[in-house]
Amino acid sequence: MAQEGQLSADSLAVLEQLVPVAAKARRVFVFTGAGVSAESGIPTFRDAQTGLWAKYDPVMLASIDGFRKDPANVWKWYDERRQTMSRCQPNPGHHAITDWQGLLKGLDGRLDLATQNIDDLHRIAGTEELIELHGNIWEVRPLGSEFQEAFRLMDCPLSEHPPRHIDGSTLRPNVVWFGEMLDEAVLNHAFQCAMKADLALSIGTSSLVYPAAALPFVAREHGATLVEINPERTELTAAADYVLQEPSALALPALVAGIRRICG
Ligand SMILES: NC(=O)c1ccc[n+]([C@@H]2O[C@H](COP(=O)([O-])OP(=O)(O)OC[C@H]3O[C@@H](n4cnc5c(N)ncnc54)[C@H](O)[C@@H]3O)[C@@H](O)[C@H]2O)c1
């Protein structure tokens, strides 16, 4: 469990203001990105040293054109990521969100979590009704089919690249690639949740990938108090009411512990 003492003096001062506000919120919207899984050992996209994009051509590995050109190579890369992710566990940040969701449920409130992550860690941590904006790396669907046809394929490593459906057709990862639209129903649901929130948190995302990055801004426009948790400044920072410039595995447990002290 993270210690509040590890937080900077600035962050402790922010928390002192934020905790009473957050403890009053009954409709919370949480939006997460790759940073929330960084402390679980999963590299973020834009991390210059360890980021996946530093080593690979993103368009060839995460686009339908790249897949059509070389499905075996794309699947080799996804299989490698699946193997990395299978060794990773949720961190205290993931667990704190689950804890807060449970606390709010008991208070007739609600916490909705929309993630850009495809790594399944929020679900493994026990968060319910997870909104996965960019799909899930453990799901596949036949090439050319809709999101609704996705199913889980947990073999790790895979026995062949690309894996095949029972009818022999090629399967693709059920993730949103460059140039592809998000699942409209999933995206609309996320916007509805953002619009109804009285408190919104943007955690571990560079706030650059649209349309998902619009969610915290929309929550703010509809009256939510906006919190950002990220060690770096982002496109969203100036619009946030409270900014915790900290790793999420440190800041989230401290925030939720503070809320529990008031509500719990
Ligand atoms: N874990 C995953 O599933 C995973 C991993 C890599 C990329 N992605 C995909 O990356 C795309 C890019 O968007 P993004 O904004 O999510 O990622 P990003 O790589 O663009 O940004 C990561 C953000 O996390 C911040 N960060 C780094 N360490 C952190 C920590 N310990 N605590 C909190 N924040 C931290 C960084 O400062 C940065 O702003 C998304 O489409 C997503 O699907 C997902």
The ligand as a Tripos MOL2 file, in Angstrom:
@<TRIPOS>MOLECULE
LIG
   44    48     1     0     0
SMALL
NO_CHARGES

@<TRIPOS>ATOM
      1 N1         -1.5890   -0.8700  -20.9940 N.am      1 LIG1
      2 C1         -2.1740   -0.8070  -22.1950 C.2       1 LIG1
      3 O1         -3.1870   -1.4420  -22.4540 O.2       1 LIG1
      4 C2         -1.5680    0.0930  -23.2360 C.ar      1 LIG1
      5 C3         -0.1850    0.2360  -23.3230 C.ar      1 LIG1
      6 C4          0.3310    1.0790  -24.3030 C.ar      1 LIG1
      7 C5         -0.5320    1.7670  -25.1430 C.ar      1 LIG1
      8 N2         -1.8770    1.6220  -25.0280 N.ar      1 LIG1
      9 C6         -2.7020    2.4300  -25.9560 C.3       1 LIG1
     10 O2         -2.0270    3.6850  -26.0050 O.3       1 LIG1
     11 C7         -2.7960    4.6290  -26.6800 C.3       1 LIG1
     12 C8         -2.1700    5.9800  -26.3080 C.3       1 LIG1
     13 O3         -2.7820    6.7300  -25.3330 O.3       1 LIG1
     14 P1         -2.4240    6.8750  -23.7760 P.3       1 LIG1
     15 O4         -2.6810    8.3070  -23.4510 O.co2     1 LIG1
     16 O5         -3.1460    5.7940  -23.0450 O.co2     1 LIG1
     17 O6         -0.8860    6.5350  -23.6080 O.3       1 LIG1
     18 P2          0.4110    7.4130  -23.8600 P.3       1 LIG1
     19 O7          1.5300    6.4270  -23.9460 O.co2     1 LIG1
     20 O8          0.2100    8.3660  -24.9580 O.co2     1 LIG1
     21 O9          0.5850    8.2820  -22.5300 O.3       1 LIG1
     22 C9          0.8970    7.7320  -21.2910 C.3       1 LIG1
     23 C10         0.7300    8.8090  -20.2380 C.3       1 LIG1
     24 O10         0.9230    8.1900  -18.9860 O.3       1 LIG1
     25 C11         1.7220    9.0550  -18.1830 C.3       1 LIG1
     26 N3          2.3570    8.2140  -17.1780 N.ar      1 LIG1
     27 C12         3.5380    7.5500  -17.2520 C.ar      1 LIG1
     28 N4          3.7660    6.8750  -16.1100 N.ar      1 LIG1
     29 C13         2.7060    7.1170  -15.2960 C.ar      1 LIG1
     30 C14         2.3540    6.7000  -13.9970 C.ar      1 LIG1
     31 N5          3.1340    5.8860  -13.2850 N.pl3     1 LIG1
     32 N6          1.1790    7.1360  -13.4680 N.ar      1 LIG1
     33 C15         0.3660    7.9530  -14.1710 C.ar      1 LIG1
     34 N7          0.6580    8.4020  -15.4150 N.ar      1 LIG1
     35 C16         1.8080    7.9810  -15.9680 C.ar      1 LIG1
     36 C17         2.6640    9.7340  -19.1310 C.3       1 LIG1
     37 O11         3.1460   10.9520  -18.5880 O.3       1 LIG1
     38 C18         1.7480    9.9550  -20.3490 C.3       1 LIG1
     39 O12         1.0690   11.1780  -20.2610 O.3       1 LIG1
     40 C19        -4.1760    4.2580  -26.3080 C.3       1 LIG1
     41 O13        -4.9090    4.0830  -27.4610 O.3       1 LIG1
     42 C20        -4.0560    2.8450  -25.6350 C.3       1 LIG1
     43 O14        -4.9850    1.9500  -26.2320 O.3       1 LIG1
     44 C21        -2.3950    0.8010  -24.0840 C.ar      1 LIG1
@<TRIPOS>BOND
     1     1     2 1
     2     2     3 2
     3     2     4 1
     4     4     5 ar
     5     4    44 ar
     6     5     6 ar
     7     6     7 ar
     8     7     8 ar
     9     8     9 1
    10     8    44 ar
    11     9    10 1
    12     9    42 1
    13    10    11 1
    14    11    12 1
    15    11    40 1
    16    12    13 1
    17    13    14 1
    18    14    15 2
    19    14    16 1
    20    14    17 1
    21    17    18 1
    22    18    19 2
    23    18    20 1
    24    18    21 1
    25    21    22 1
    26    22    23 1
    27    23    24 1
    28    23    38 1
    29    24    25 1
    30    25    26 1
    31    25    36 1
    32    26    27 ar
    33    26    35 ar
    34    27    28 ar
    35    28    29 ar
    36    29    30 ar
    37    29    35 ar
    38    30    31 1
    39    30    32 ar
    40    32    33 ar
    41    33    34 ar
    42    34    35 ar
    43    36    37 1
    44    36    38 1
    45    38    39 1
    46    40    41 1
    47    40    42 1
    48    42    43 1
@<TRIPOS>SUBSTRUCTURE
     1 LIG1         1 GROUP 0 **** ****
